[in-house]
Amino acid sequence: MLANLKEYIVVCLHNKTPLSDLDVRRLKERIIASKPHYWEEYQPGIYLAFFLIRRGGRTRSVKLTASVRVLKGPGTPFENMGVDKAIGKLVTETNWYGKILTCPFGDAVNQAIKKACDDADREYTPREKKTGEEGE
């Protein structure tokens, strides 16, 4: 196993509300279809996809973010989903063929998670707050 430092685009998808199995499957299908170099469910409701910049990662990361944003319509389970990305050098553990074995880590991962959480917070307003504000 080899440790490498390479530049990646990290796409983070963060949903504030729990998803059903069918919705999780739809989300995973879109992630897999974008052909990331590595992806995983980092925490419940937080998905990370890693794209190596030098191997078509820019195009594939844009396709993933666009594909997921299409799902974010009002009234859908994905309406509260935060989608964002960050670019940076990450430490990866790879085998001899270059396949990533464990989740890469570095500052770009933290930035992507923070941006996606902030995006989800902007989109997410609890229904009680909305009705409470209208009545006042």
N, C-alpha and C positions, 0 to 999 in steps of 0.2 A: 504494500500500500504506500502511496506517495502523497505527500502534502504539497499542494500547489497554491500559488497566489495569482489569480486571474481576475480580469474585469468582467463583471456580470451585470445584467439588468435583472432586478428583483421585482416581480409583480406580486402585490399583496391584495388578497380579496378578504374583506372582513365584514361579516354579517352580524348585526346587533341582535337579531332574533333567531331562535332555533329554526332549522330547516327540516322538512320531512325527508325521508329516505329518497323519494323520487326527485325532489329538488336538489339534494346533494349529488345524486347520480347525474342530473343534467349539468350541474356545475363542473363535476369531474370530467364529463365528456368534453366539455369546452376546453378545459385545461389540457387534457390529453391530445385533443385535436390540434392545439397550437404547437405541439412537439417541443416542450421545454427540455432542457438538458437534465433537469431534475425538478421534482415538485413533491410537496407533502402537505398534509394537514398539520400545521405547526402547533395549534391549539384548537379546541373546539370553536368552530366558526371562523378560523383564520387559516387561509390557504396561501402558500408561498410557491411561486414558480420562478425558476432560475434559467436565464437565457444567456449563454456565452455570446458576447458582443461580436466576436470575429467569425462566428458561424451562423450568420443570418438571424441573430438574436433580436436585433432591433425590429425587423419586420414581423417576426413571430410574436414578440411582446405586444406590438401595436394591435395585431390581429386578436390576441387574447383580451386585451382591455376593451377593444371595440365590441367583441362578441359578448362579453359579460355586461357591458353597459346597455346593450340591447335588451337584456333581461330585466333591467331596472325600471320597469314601468310602474305607474301608480296602481296600487291594489294587488301587486304581485308579491310573492314571498321575498323577492330580491330588492324591493323598493328601498330598503334601509341598508343596502350593501355599500360599503366603501371600497373603492378601487383606486389604487395608486401604485406608483413604481419609483424606484431609486436605482442609481447606477453607482457602482464602486467596486473596488478590489476586495475579493473574498477569499478566505482560506477554504480550500476544498480537499477532501480526502478521496483520492481516485485509485482505481486499479491500474494495472499496466496498460490497459487499452484506453484509458482516459475516461471511463465511466465513473460518475460520481457515486460514492458509496454512502455517505452521510450528509445531512443537511449542512450546506456551506454556512459559514458565519463571518461576520464583520459588521462594520458600521452601516453599510448599505441595507442590511436586513432590518436593523432597528429603525432606520429612516423610513423604509417602505411600510413597516408595520404602523409607525406613528402617523404617517400621511394617510394611510387607509383608515385608521381609527378616527382621525380628524374628519375625513370625508364622510364616514358613516355618522359621526356626531352631527355634522351639518345637515345631513339628509334626515336624521332621526329626530322626530319630535313626538313625544308620547301623546296619545290621543286625549288623555285627561288634561294636559296642559293646553292643548288647542281649544277644547271646549270651555275650559276655565277662563281663558283669555277672552273668548268671544262673549261670555256672559258678563264680564266686568265692564 
